[in-house]
Amino acid sequence: MTDLEFLDHAEKLLLAVERSCDRINDAGEVDVDNQRSGGMVTLTFPNRSQIIINLQKPLHEVWMAARSGGYHYRFDGAAWQDTKGAGEFFERLSQDATQQSGAPIRFTA
């Protein structure tokens, strides 16, 4: 994958996270504050816990830090998969956001 291809796929992922937050907030499910700074998105939940998603451009990876741990994802041509076999990005994000917010939350690509 070239640098430009990585940036294109990674930007789509970050936009999908932001749009999911907008949908969740509009539905009144949970108040999820999302702040974007360049290649990093910080999600803050009502209990002040956070999930941080950031781009690692030299490695062509997306990293996510949550209470459950840190995860590294690479695009496999169809989805962002954990480099250690722990599954797909949006599934893990949904699980961690649900755990940290105390309410069921679903993020989608």
Protein Blocks (a to p, Z undefined) as FASTA:
>chain_A
ZZklmmmmmmmmmmmmmmmmmmmmmnomaacddddehjaccdddfkopacdddddfknop
acdddfkbccddddehjaccdfklnapfklmmmmmmmmmnopacdddZZ
